[in-house]
Amino acid sequence: MTTADRISDLAARRDEAVGIAEKRAVDRQHAKGKLTARERVDLLLDPGSFVELDEFARHRCTDFGMEHNRPYGDGVVTGYGTVDGRQVCLFSQDFTTLGGSMGEAFGSKVLKVMDLAMSIGCPIIGINDSGGARIQEGVVSLAYYAELGMRNVRASGVIPQISLLMGPCAGGAVYSPAITDFTVMVDNTSYMFVTGPEVVEAVTGERTSLDELGGPTVNAEVSGNAHYVGQDEQDAISWVQTLLGYLPGNNLDPTPSYDHPNTAEVTEQDRALDSLIPDADNRAYDITELIAAIVDDGEFQEVQPSYARNIICAFARVDGHSVGVVANNPLFSAGAIDIAASEKAARFVRFCDAFNIPLLTLADVPGYLPGVEQERGGIVRRGAKLIYAYAEATVPKVTVVTRKAYGGGYAVMGSKHLGADVNLAWPTAEIAVMGATGAVQVLHRRSLLAAEPQDRARLAAELTDEYQRTFSNPYAAAQHGYVDRVIQPAHTRIEVSRALRLLRNKRVQPPTRKHGNIPL
C-alpha cells in the first residue's frame, strides 16, 4: 500500500468509528430526548479541545456470536480536553453501541484515562449511560468494575472525581459513581439503583417503578445519592462546569482564584444583616441571605440542595478565592442536626479539606435532633461523623455564630474546640448547653414545683430572663476565648474576608498515621 492508500484507510476507519457510529447514535438517542456520547463531550469541553484516545479499540470476545459485532470504540468515548481552559480527562459511555456495556476493551479504555488523570493531576469526569456489565464477556466484565472501583478509591482525595448520569446506571455500575465526589443526574432520563423493579418484585414481592426505585427525585431528596439533578442534559453539564471553577486540578494545586475587588466599606446589603435575626426566638429566617451577603457577588453553588435541607453545603468565593460554606438552615427543622444533615455536611467538609478549600461555617443550631427514630437510626454513630470531619480538617476554618448554638450542636459546628481558627459571634448569639426555657425546667425544677400554682408561670419567666441574661449570649464564651470577636452583623463580610486572608498561608502537620477510623 502506498502512503496515500494508508491515509485513505485511516480516514475510512475514522469515518466508521466516528461518522457512521455517530449518525446511528443521533437517530437513537435524540428519539429518547438524549444526547449522544460525543455530543455530551462537545457540550462539556471547550470547543476544539477534545483529544480522543483509543477510538479504534475493539473487543476480542468470540462467544455468543460476538466475533461478528466488533464496533470501534467498544461503547465508550475516552480522552482529554479543557473546561474554561483548565485540563480535564473524561469518558462518555455510548448506550447505542453494545448498550454501553462494560467488557474488557471498554474497561481498559476507562482505566487508562483514569490513570492518565492521576498521573497529570487533573479532574476525571465520567458520563454514564450504560446497560451495565457485558454478559457475553462474563467474569471479565465484573473484574473491570472492581478495577474501576479500585481506581476511584486511589484517586479519592487526590483528584476531583465527578459522575454525570445521563441514562441508566444499575447493579455493580452504581458503586463507582457512589465513590466519586459528586454525582449529577438528569430529570426524566437517568436512573440509579442496585437492582431494577423486576428483580425487586421477584425477590421481595414489592411492586415498584423505575422512578420510585431509583429516579432522580428519590436519589436527590430521599437517599442523598445525587448531588444535583439537572432539568436536562445541558443544565446538568452546566452545573458541572460551574463546579469545576471552584476546584483545584488536584490536592497539591491551589484553588483557582480571580481578581475581585472587595470593598472594606459597609454596604447597604451589609447593613441589612443587622435586622436579619428576628426578635422572637421561635421565628425562622433565611440563612442564604447571610451567605449571599458574605460571598463575592452573592453567588454560591449548593451541593445536595434537595437533601437534608436543614443544613446547607455550598461552594462560593471570598476575595476571589474558593471557600466551602456549611450553614444551619433555620427554615427546616429549626436548623437542628439529624442523621442526614450530619452525613451530608461531613462528606462536604472532608472533600474541602482534601482539596485545601477553606471552610466557612455559619452556626444557628439548637442541637442534634432528638427522637426515637433518630436514635434507632444511629444518630450517635452517624452524628459523630460531622465531629470527626471538622476535627480532622486542617484547612483554614472560620465560624460565625448568628443565633442559637446549643449543646452538641455548638461543639460540632466549627467550634474552637474542634480546631476552628477564627470564631466570630453576633451579639444575638446564644452559646449555651441548652435553651433558657429548658434549662430553667432542669435547674429550678424543685423551686417551680414548690411555688404556688398561680405564681409558677411568673417565677419561671423571671428565672428564664435571668438565665438568658447570664448565659444566652456570646460573652460567656468570649470570656473563655472560645469566641475571638463579637461583631456587629453588618461587619460580617469584612471580618470573614479579613480572617480568610490571615489564614491563607496556614500550615498544619497532622500526626503520622496510616489513616483514621471514622465511625462509618
VMD Tcl script that draws the C-alpha trace (Angstrom):
set ca {
  {0.00 0.00 0.00}
  {1.16 3.50 -0.75}
  {1.21 6.27 1.83}
  {-1.86 7.76 0.16}
  {-3.63 4.41 0.46}
  {-2.79 4.23 4.15}
  {-4.06 7.76 4.76}
  {-7.26 6.89 2.92}
  {-7.61 3.73 5.01}
  {-7.23 5.83 8.19}
  {-9.97 8.18 7.01}
  {-12.29 5.25 6.26}
  {-11.67 3.69 9.66}
  {-12.23 7.01 11.41}
  {-15.47 7.50 9.48}
  {-16.61 4.07 10.62}
  {-15.56 4.74 14.21}
  {-16.99 8.24 14.45}
  {-19.06 9.32 11.46}
  {-21.25 6.27 10.84}
  {-21.48 5.40 14.54}
  {-22.43 8.96 15.43}
  {-25.20 9.07 12.82}
  {-26.68 5.88 14.27}
  {-26.34 7.27 17.78}
  {-28.07 10.53 16.84}
  {-31.07 8.67 15.44}
  {-31.42 6.51 18.56}
  {-30.59 8.99 21.32}
  {-32.44 12.04 20.02}
  {-35.61 9.99 19.75}
  {-35.35 9.48 23.52}
  {-34.63 13.14 24.21}
  {-30.98 12.34 24.96}
  {-27.68 13.49 23.51}
  {-25.06 11.16 22.09}
  {-21.84 10.32 23.90}
  {-19.83 12.66 21.67}
  {-22.39 15.46 21.83}
  {-22.09 15.36 25.60}
  {-18.32 15.59 25.38}
  {-18.55 18.54 22.98}
  {-21.04 20.30 25.25}
  {-18.83 19.85 28.32}
  {-15.45 20.78 26.88}
  {-14.10 23.96 25.33}
  {-14.68 23.95 21.53}
  {-11.97 22.11 19.66}
  {-10.13 20.98 22.80}
  {-11.14 17.30 22.84}
  {-8.48 14.72 22.03}
  {-9.87 11.20 21.75}
  {-7.96 8.15 22.90}
  {-8.36 4.55 21.77}
  {-11.01 5.29 19.16}
  {-10.07 2.08 17.31}
  {-10.24 -0.21 20.35}
  {-12.35 -3.36 19.76}
  {-13.34 -6.28 21.94}
  {-11.87 -9.74 21.43}
  {-14.84 -11.79 22.61}
  {-15.88 -14.71 20.39}
  {-18.71 -16.17 22.49}
  {-22.40 -15.81 21.59}
  {-21.57 -14.63 18.07}
  {-19.74 -11.54 19.35}
  {-16.99 -12.02 16.77}
  {-19.46 -10.69 14.19}
  {-20.14 -7.50 16.12}
  {-16.92 -5.66 16.88}
  {-17.58 -1.90 16.65}
  {-14.74 0.58 17.02}
  {-14.62 2.30 20.39}
  {-16.39 -0.60 22.10}
  {-19.17 1.55 23.56}
  {-17.22 4.28 25.33}
  {-15.53 7.51 24.21}
  {-12.43 8.46 26.21}
  {-9.95 11.32 26.05}
  {-8.99 14.68 27.44}
  {-9.68 18.36 26.85}
  {-10.25 21.60 28.71}
  {-13.10 23.31 30.57}
  {-12.61 27.08 30.76}
  {-9.03 26.44 29.67}
  {-8.29 24.01 32.51}
  {-7.33 20.38 31.85}
  {-9.74 17.50 32.48}
  {-9.89 13.83 31.48}
  {-13.16 12.08 30.79}
  {-15.03 9.08 29.48}
  {-18.50 9.05 27.97}
  {-20.48 5.81 27.68}
  {-22.31 5.20 24.39}
  {-25.59 3.40 25.01}
  {-26.12 2.90 21.27}
  {-23.03 0.69 20.93}
  {-23.41 -2.66 22.67}
  {-25.71 -0.93 25.17}
  {-22.74 0.96 26.59}
  {-21.92 -2.25 28.48}
  {-18.54 -2.77 30.10}
  {-16.30 -5.51 28.76}
  {-12.53 -5.91 28.62}
  {-11.80 -3.35 25.88}
  {-14.30 -0.86 27.33}
  {-12.86 -1.29 30.84}
  {-9.28 -0.98 29.64}
  {-10.09 2.34 27.97}
  {-11.71 3.76 31.11}
  {-8.89 2.62 33.41}
  {-6.32 4.04 31.02}
  {-7.84 7.54 31.02}
  {-8.26 7.43 34.81}
  {-4.58 6.54 35.18}
  {-3.76 9.44 32.88}
  {-5.79 11.84 35.03}
  {-3.94 10.65 38.14}
  {-0.52 10.96 36.53}
  {-1.05 14.54 35.32}
  {-3.22 15.61 38.27}
  {-6.47 16.74 36.70}
  {-10.19 16.05 37.37}
  {-11.79 12.93 35.91}
  {-15.37 13.17 34.67}
  {-17.39 10.05 33.91}
  {-20.53 10.35 31.77}
  {-22.64 7.29 32.50}
  {-25.28 5.85 30.15}
  {-24.91 2.09 30.22}
  {-26.72 -1.20 30.32}
  {-24.19 -2.44 32.89}
  {-21.93 -5.48 32.73}
  {-21.42 -7.14 29.33}
  {-22.90 -10.56 29.99}
  {-21.19 -12.11 26.94}
  {-17.76 -11.46 28.49}
  {-18.70 -12.95 31.86}
  {-16.43 -12.51 34.83}
  {-14.07 -10.24 32.86}
  {-16.71 -7.54 32.97}
  {-17.03 -7.90 36.74}
  {-13.27 -7.74 37.11}
  {-13.15 -4.37 35.37}
  {-15.92 -2.96 37.57}
  {-13.81 -3.93 40.58}
  {-10.70 -2.42 38.93}
  {-12.66 0.77 38.33}
  {-13.66 0.89 41.99}
  {-10.01 0.47 42.96}
  {-9.05 3.42 40.73}
  {-11.83 5.53 42.28}
  {-10.52 4.79 45.77}
  {-6.91 5.56 44.84}
  {-7.97 8.83 43.21}
  {-10.15 9.85 46.15}
  {-8.76 12.99 47.75}
  {-6.10 13.26 45.03}
  {-8.07 14.48 42.01}
  {-11.72 15.60 41.84}
  {-13.99 12.86 40.52}
  {-17.36 13.76 39.02}
  {-20.05 11.42 37.69}
  {-22.71 12.56 35.23}
  {-25.60 10.08 34.99}
  {-27.32 10.66 31.66}
  {-29.17 7.34 31.47}
  {-29.46 4.08 33.39}
  {-26.85 3.12 35.98}
  {-27.61 -0.14 37.77}
  {-26.07 -3.12 39.51}
  {-22.32 -3.09 40.01}
  {-22.09 0.07 37.91}
  {-23.59 2.23 40.68}
  {-20.69 1.87 43.08}
  {-18.22 3.84 41.01}
  {-20.41 6.98 40.99}
  {-21.08 6.41 44.70}
  {-17.35 6.62 45.44}
  {-16.78 9.70 43.29}
  {-17.02 13.14 44.85}
  {-20.10 14.42 43.02}
  {-22.93 12.63 41.23}
  {-25.21 14.56 38.88}
  {-28.42 13.14 37.41}
  {-30.87 14.32 34.75}
  {-34.59 14.58 35.30}
  {-36.72 12.01 33.44}
  {-33.82 10.19 31.75}
  {-31.40 8.90 34.41}
  {-31.84 6.13 36.98}
  {-29.60 4.66 39.65}
  {-30.29 1.55 41.70}
  {-28.67 -1.73 42.69}
  {-31.49 -3.90 41.33}
  {-34.33 -2.98 38.99}
  {-38.09 -3.20 39.62}
  {-38.41 -6.72 38.15}
  {-35.74 -8.16 40.44}
  {-37.18 -6.35 43.47}
  {-40.61 -7.84 42.80}
  {-39.19 -11.32 42.22}
  {-37.19 -11.28 45.45}
  {-39.39 -9.29 47.84}
  {-42.81 -9.23 46.19}
  {-42.80 -5.43 46.22}
  {-44.09 -3.75 43.09}
  {-42.37 -0.52 42.16}
  {-41.39 1.59 39.18}
  {-38.09 2.94 37.86}
  {-38.85 6.39 39.27}
  {-39.97 5.14 42.68}
  {-36.95 2.89 43.00}
  {-34.09 4.94 41.63}
  {-35.30 8.02 39.81}
  {-33.62 11.41 40.17}
  {-36.10 12.68 42.78}
  {-35.56 9.67 45.05}
  {-31.79 9.88 44.74}
  {-31.71 13.65 45.30}
  {-34.28 14.05 48.08}
  {-34.55 10.71 49.91}
  {-31.31 8.71 49.65}
  {-28.99 11.65 49.04}
  {-27.05 9.78 46.35}
  {-27.34 12.63 43.83}
  {-25.70 16.00 44.45}
  {-27.69 17.76 41.73}
  {-30.50 16.98 39.29}
  {-30.42 18.85 36.00}
  {-33.62 19.84 34.24}
  {-31.99 18.47 31.08}
  {-28.55 17.34 29.97}
  {-27.40 20.88 29.19}
  {-28.35 22.02 32.71}
  {-26.52 19.08 34.31}
  {-23.37 19.75 32.29}
  {-23.55 23.48 33.05}
  {-23.67 22.67 36.79}
  {-20.51 20.58 36.45}
  {-18.73 23.34 34.52}
  {-19.56 25.81 37.29}
  {-18.44 23.33 39.95}
  {-15.05 22.85 38.28}
  {-14.46 26.59 38.54}
  {-14.28 26.28 42.34}
  {-11.99 23.23 42.43}
  {-8.24 22.76 42.04}
  {-6.93 20.27 39.50}
  {-5.60 18.09 42.30}
  {-4.84 18.08 46.02}
  {-1.45 19.75 45.57}
  {-2.57 22.60 43.29}
  {-4.05 25.84 44.61}
  {-7.71 26.52 44.00}
  {-8.41 28.81 41.05}
  {-8.53 32.46 42.10}
  {-9.90 35.53 40.40}
  {-9.38 39.24 40.88}
  {-12.31 40.53 42.87}
  {-12.26 43.96 44.48}
  {-13.81 43.54 47.90}
  {-14.72 46.86 49.47}
  {-13.82 47.38 53.10}
  {-16.72 49.80 53.45}
  {-20.05 48.69 54.91}
  {-22.67 48.49 52.15}
  {-26.45 48.62 52.20}
  {-26.53 44.82 51.83}
  {-24.23 44.56 54.85}
  {-26.48 46.82 56.92}
  {-29.47 44.62 56.13}
  {-27.84 41.89 58.25}
  {-28.43 43.98 61.38}
  {-32.12 43.12 61.10}
  {-31.80 39.56 59.78}
  {-32.31 37.82 63.14}
  {-35.95 38.02 64.31}
  {-36.53 39.21 67.88}
  {-38.77 36.19 68.56}
  {-36.71 33.08 69.30}
  {-39.14 30.78 67.52}
  {-39.17 32.71 64.24}
  {-37.06 31.41 61.36}
  {-35.09 33.38 58.79}
  {-33.35 32.59 55.51}
  {-29.65 31.84 56.08}
  {-29.00 32.16 52.33}
  {-29.38 35.93 52.75}
  {-26.33 35.86 55.01}
  {-24.37 33.65 52.63}
  {-25.15 35.95 49.70}
  {-24.07 38.99 51.73}
  {-20.68 37.46 52.60}
  {-19.55 35.85 49.34}
  {-18.41 37.51 46.14}
  {-21.27 38.89 44.03}
  {-23.76 36.97 46.19}
  {-23.08 33.83 44.11}
  {-22.77 30.34 45.55}
  {-23.36 26.80 44.30}
  {-25.28 24.48 46.59}
  {-24.41 20.80 46.81}
  {-27.30 18.39 47.50}
  {-29.79 21.28 47.72}
  {-32.81 18.94 47.94}
  {-31.39 16.62 50.61}
  {-31.14 17.32 54.36}
  {-32.34 20.87 53.81}
  {-31.75 21.71 57.47}
  {-28.10 22.20 56.56}
  {-26.63 23.97 53.54}
  {-23.37 22.98 51.87}
  {-22.15 25.23 49.09}
  {-19.12 26.46 47.19}
  {-18.52 30.18 46.90}
  {-15.71 32.73 46.69}
  {-14.46 35.33 49.11}
  {-11.98 37.86 47.70}
  {-11.82 35.74 44.56}
  {-10.76 32.58 46.42}
  {-12.84 29.41 46.77}
  {-14.48 28.57 50.10}
  {-16.76 25.80 51.27}
  {-19.78 27.05 53.21}
  {-21.59 24.94 55.82}
  {-24.64 26.61 57.34}
  {-27.54 25.50 59.52}
  {-30.83 26.40 57.86}
  {-33.43 27.57 60.40}
  {-36.19 27.26 57.79}
  {-36.07 23.46 58.11}
  {-36.24 21.63 61.46}
  {-35.03 24.87 63.08}
  {-31.56 24.00 61.75}
  {-31.20 21.01 64.07}
  {-28.69 18.36 63.01}
  {-30.11 14.93 62.16}
  {-28.53 11.85 60.62}
  {-28.90 13.04 57.04}
  {-27.55 16.52 57.79}
  {-24.57 15.13 59.66}
  {-23.55 12.79 56.85}
  {-24.16 15.40 54.15}
  {-22.03 18.02 55.89}
  {-19.33 15.57 56.99}
  {-18.62 14.41 53.45}
  {-18.59 18.00 52.20}
  {-16.17 19.07 54.94}
  {-13.86 16.15 54.18}
  {-13.89 16.98 50.46}
  {-12.97 20.60 51.15}
  {-10.20 19.52 53.50}
  {-8.80 17.04 50.97}
  {-8.54 19.75 48.31}
  {-7.43 22.61 50.55}
  {-10.62 24.65 50.29}
  {-11.15 26.83 53.40}
  {-14.31 26.28 55.42}
  {-16.76 29.00 56.42}
  {-19.29 27.78 59.00}
  {-22.46 29.70 59.81}
  {-23.95 28.32 63.00}
  {-27.52 28.63 64.22}
  {-28.22 25.24 65.72}
  {-30.47 24.15 68.60}
  {-28.59 20.85 68.81}
  {-28.92 17.34 67.47}
  {-32.47 16.33 66.58}
  {-33.99 14.18 69.36}
  {-36.38 11.29 68.82}
  {-36.79 7.53 68.82}
  {-36.40 7.29 65.05}
  {-33.11 9.19 65.10}
  {-31.71 7.15 67.99}
  {-32.64 3.85 66.38}
  {-31.26 5.09 63.08}
  {-27.85 5.56 64.66}
  {-27.62 9.30 65.40}
  {-24.90 8.58 67.97}
  {-22.59 6.88 65.48}
  {-23.64 8.71 62.36}
  {-23.85 12.10 64.04}
  {-20.26 11.65 65.18}
  {-19.14 11.77 61.54}
  {-19.52 15.54 61.50}
  {-17.45 15.91 64.67}
  {-14.79 13.71 63.12}
  {-14.77 15.64 59.86}
  {-14.33 19.05 61.47}
  {-11.71 17.81 63.93}
  {-9.76 16.12 61.13}
  {-9.81 19.13 58.79}
  {-6.61 21.18 58.71}
  {-7.71 23.83 56.20}
  {-8.46 27.38 57.38}
  {-11.71 27.31 59.36}
  {-13.75 30.41 60.12}
  {-17.01 30.22 62.08}
  {-19.76 32.79 62.61}
  {-22.40 32.10 65.28}
  {-25.53 34.06 64.43}
  {-28.10 32.89 66.97}
  {-28.52 29.55 68.76}
  {-25.51 27.36 69.44}
  {-26.69 24.82 71.96}
  {-25.14 21.66 73.35}
  {-23.51 19.25 70.94}
  {-24.66 21.41 68.06}
  {-22.43 24.23 69.30}
  {-19.47 21.90 69.63}
  {-19.74 20.32 66.20}
  {-20.49 23.38 64.07}
  {-16.95 24.61 63.70}
  {-16.28 25.38 67.35}
  {-12.89 26.41 68.66}
  {-12.64 23.05 70.38}
  {-12.64 21.21 67.03}
  {-9.83 23.33 65.65}
  {-11.54 26.40 64.20}
  {-9.03 29.21 63.65}
  {-11.23 32.30 63.88}
  {-14.58 32.26 65.67}
  {-16.89 35.23 65.38}
  {-20.26 35.76 67.03}
  {-23.08 38.20 66.58}
  {-24.50 39.88 69.71}
  {-27.65 37.83 69.04}
  {-25.69 34.59 69.57}
  {-26.81 32.29 72.37}
  {-24.00 29.89 73.24}
  {-25.19 27.58 76.00}
  {-25.83 23.98 76.95}
  {-29.49 24.38 76.06}
  {-32.19 26.98 75.57}
  {-33.24 29.10 78.55}
  {-36.72 27.58 78.90}
  {-35.41 24.02 79.03}
  {-32.51 24.94 81.28}
  {-34.81 26.57 83.85}
  {-37.03 23.50 83.94}
  {-33.97 21.39 84.79}
  {-32.10 23.76 87.11}
  {-35.10 25.05 89.07}
  {-37.43 22.07 88.94}
  {-37.87 21.87 92.70}
  {-38.40 25.61 93.11}
  {-41.05 25.63 90.41}
  {-42.84 22.63 91.87}
  {-42.79 24.23 95.35}
  {-44.23 27.52 94.10}
  {-47.93 28.21 94.28}
  {-49.68 27.33 91.01}
  {-50.69 30.94 90.42}
  {-47.05 32.08 90.90}
  {-45.36 29.33 88.90}
  {-45.59 30.99 85.49}
  {-44.27 34.31 86.84}
  {-41.38 32.59 88.62}
  {-40.48 30.59 85.51}
  {-40.47 33.78 83.44}
  {-38.20 35.53 85.93}
  {-35.78 32.60 86.10}
  {-35.76 32.29 82.30}
  {-34.99 36.00 81.93}
  {-32.16 35.68 84.45}
  {-30.71 32.65 82.64}
  {-30.88 34.45 79.29}
  {-29.06 37.49 80.64}
  {-26.38 35.32 82.23}
  {-25.85 32.52 79.72}
  {-27.83 33.06 76.49}
  {-25.30 35.39 74.91}
  {-21.86 35.19 73.31}
  {-19.99 36.88 76.16}
  {-19.53 33.91 78.48}
  {-17.87 32.03 75.61}
  {-15.84 35.13 74.72}
  {-14.55 35.33 78.31}
  {-13.07 31.86 77.89}
  {-11.57 32.66 74.48}
  {-13.96 30.31 72.68}
  {-15.16 33.30 70.64}
  {-12.43 35.57 69.24}
  {-14.61 38.56 68.42}
  {-18.22 39.61 68.95}
  {-19.09 41.64 65.88}
  {-21.93 43.75 64.54}
  {-23.76 41.70 61.88}
  {-23.19 44.44 59.28}
  {-19.42 43.87 59.56}
  {-19.58 40.11 58.89}
  {-18.40 40.20 55.26}
  {-15.44 42.40 56.14}
  {-14.47 40.31 59.18}
  {-14.73 37.00 57.29}
  {-12.66 38.39 54.44}
  {-10.03 39.60 56.88}
  {-9.91 36.24 58.67}
  {-9.54 34.22 55.48}
  {-6.73 36.48 54.26}
  {-4.98 35.97 57.59}
  {-5.23 32.19 57.26}
  {-4.23 31.91 53.60}
  {-0.79 30.53 54.47}
  {-1.92 28.31 57.33}
  {0.17 25.15 57.73}
  {-0.62 22.16 59.94}
  {1.41 18.98 60.31}
  {-1.01 16.18 61.28}
  {0.26 13.21 63.30}
  {1.80 10.35 61.36}
  {-0.69 7.55 60.78}
  {-1.99 5.32 58.04}
  {-5.50 6.76 58.32}
  {-8.09 7.42 60.98}
  {-11.13 5.27 61.68}
  {-14.17 7.47 61.04}
  {-17.35 5.96 62.55}
  {-18.91 4.57 59.39}
}
mol new
graphics top color blue
foreach p $ca { graphics top sphere $p radius 0.5 }
foreach p [lrange $ca 0 end-1] q [lrange $ca 1 end] { graphics top cylinder $p $q radius 0.2 }
display resetview
